[in-house]
């Protein structure tokens, strides 16, 4: 079959993390660098901050 793909696969006898490529070891932290997600999280954080301050110091 295709020996190129077989040589890139991690050996199951190795401990986890050994033999992984850089793309496999990146994890899901890439999702946090997306601007729409960061904007959404900033809006949610601002709303939580506003409501907390409103509860602490009623106008």
VENLINUR-V240395 format. One record per pair of residues at least 24 apart in sequence whose ideal C-beta (glycine too) atoms are under 7 Angstrom apart, sorted by sequence separation. I is the first residue (numbers start at 0). GAP is how many residues later the second one is. D is the distance in Angstrom with one decimal. If there is no record, write none. Layout:
BEGIN
i->[I | I]
gap->[GAP | GAP]
d->[D | D]
END
This chain:
BEGIN
none
END
